[in-house]
Amino acid sequence: MKRLLAIFTLSCLFFSSCLHAADDNVLNLYTWSGVIPDFIIQQFEKETGIKVNFSTYDSNETMYAKIKATPEAGYDVIEPSSYYIDRMRRQGMLEKIDKSRLSHFKNEDPEFLNQSYDPHNHFSVPFIWGVTGIFLGTNDLAKNSITRWANLWEKKYENRLMLLDDSREVFAIALLALGYSINDSNPEHIKQAYLKLKELSPNIKVFKSDGVITILIDEDIDVGMAWNGDLYKAKKENSKLDFIYPKEGFVIWVDSFAIPVNAPHRDNAYTFLNFMLRADIAKAVSLSNDYPTPNLAAKKLLPKEIRDNPIVYPAHAILRRGQFQTDISDEALDLYERYWEKLKMEG
């Protein structure tokens, strides 16, 4: 009886350790939808033997709220945008990254490192980036006259504009037109931006962030604001589209990988980050999703017609006019949101 009990106990211990090993051989990934191709996940699983549980979200707010409400959610790698990297690191929600474990971190473009939203990149690994600018279609008779955000206020664009359905992006164009920072927290400046946008309301036809590529291709709307990656994709189908980097400046957004403080599989998280930093992998991702890559080694491997395309990769002198989004105070964010709702209701 004792012998049978010992065998049973050993069997349970063995079964338990196998289950624990199986649990350890996974990666819980939570990223923006549509940015990491399935074949990349499959390649990672094949090369490492690590099973990926892949979940996606459609806004920073959704991701942040879920992790804030459930710190033990079990995610190993997430993909916040720059200003949410800033917010989450300040709130102690992200693990400090040990870059000695990332042999391919050297591939990153210095242009996208050590920015104000994460000095020294202690908490983030840049993955994809883009710029918000002005798009123009063939129906715009004055396309060569548009060089600034301020041009969008001209009367000839009445009921013609498409703006992104994003409060900070839209307020950024008014702040820039007024000569302020896109990260301004001054209540008076925010009010001025709201009043400036209220003046723009007669020209706004729609606020839209999803399905934009189809709208651009079909030229259902022929002028407004868009992300350069979306314009580049649409231009493959409609070569007459154009993209303008406004002279007042523009938003540069960066989506980065980060590790939550309660990540249960840290070793696997580092394995995944180092895999995604490989030049061949970053190149394949960029070719698949058409977003610019902050991986300099990968960029050098891209076809010349892509890496030299000014829509995808603007010249350094142009890029210097851009501003990276950073976090703002809760009070300022609430003010933006109140004015945003008011603007959309009045419009």
C-alpha angles and dihedrals in degrees: 000000000000090000091051090048091051091050090048091049093049090048091052092048091049092047091047092050090049090052090048090050090050090050090051093051095072139086122210106210124189115182145144112291118256100018105093112055118226091237090061091054090047092050091050091051092048095048097044106025088231115138113226121215100200122200127169140200135197101217141030088235092060093049094045095047092050095050093041092052095042111032090172093054089125102235116154101188129022133178113222124173118247098270091048091049084055093048097044096046090051090051093050094246097126132068118237106250119237100217091189084076092056107073091175096052086099087073092072119108110248087221088074099041131090094018121162094259089063115009111206089005092260091155109025144055112203111236111167134355143184148174132242112224144141122293125204132192133201093266093065103101093191100045093133091056095062113094102134142046086240089068090069089070091064115118094237089072094060110149091354107098130101113200126186115263091239124107099212094045092051095043088050092066091053093045091050092047087053092049097252133126120268086233095054115149098178107122092214092052091048089052090050089051090051091051089048090053090047087060088053094052096095089059096049114098099171145351109226137161103160126060089021096135093061091048090051094047094049092039091226082154118023105193137035142080127319144154115266092233092058091047091050091052092047092047089063086068098032112033094185094071117108136200127209128200101212117234094228089062136260145230118276110198125194126190112203138183117247137174117233115230092245096048106150096203105044095157090055090046091057091046089054095046092050090048091052090048092059111113094231093050095045089049092051091049092050093049090050102047098027094227119135113258124225087207104106094192090054093046090057089057094053120103112273092243089061103040090046094045107115092208092059099032113022119201117272092250090057094044090055088068090063128094127215115230115245133182121277130201121281089243092054092044091052089050092051090050094049092051090044093056090045091051093051094046093049092045 
